[in-house]
Amino acid sequence: MSSNFYKKVYELVKKIPRGKVVSYGQVAALLGKPRSARLVGWALAKCPTDVPWQRVINRQGMISIENMNAPKELQAELLTKDGVKVLHKENNWWVDLKIYTWKKL
């Protein structure tokens, strides 16, 4: 189940345009697994290099990749290059979901 689900995650995440983000839970729900946000995170931790993993953040708009192979600063930098304004305060990085959530899902 995981490898097929992972492929579906990658296909969906590739569709997220520059300058937009979605949550792990949104990806899971769109793939018919609304309680599988963690599985989306695990998939992105192992994704191919052509998948824009940085465009997936937590439901509160925060960067939360502590268990992944990349630092939060890298995700913030990649999002900034994508045109997303990333705010930083006290070791937390977040995005205004009202502005940057991809609504065409």
FENTA-V504930 format. One line per field, one symbol per residue. phi: phi as a letter, one per 30 degrees, with the letter a starting at -180 (. if undefined). burial: b if it has 16 or more other ideal C-beta (glycine too) atoms within 10 Angstrom, else e. A space follows every 10 residues. Layout:
phi=???
burial=???
This chain:
phi=.ddddedded dddddddeib bbcedddedd cibdcceddd dddddbdddd cdeddcbddc icdbceccdb dedddddddd ddjcdccbah iccbbdddcc ddcdd
burial=eeeebbebbb ebbeebeeeb bbbbbbbbbe bebeebbebb bbbbeebeee bbbbbbbbee bbbbbeebee ebeebbebbe ebebebeeee eebbbebeeb beeee
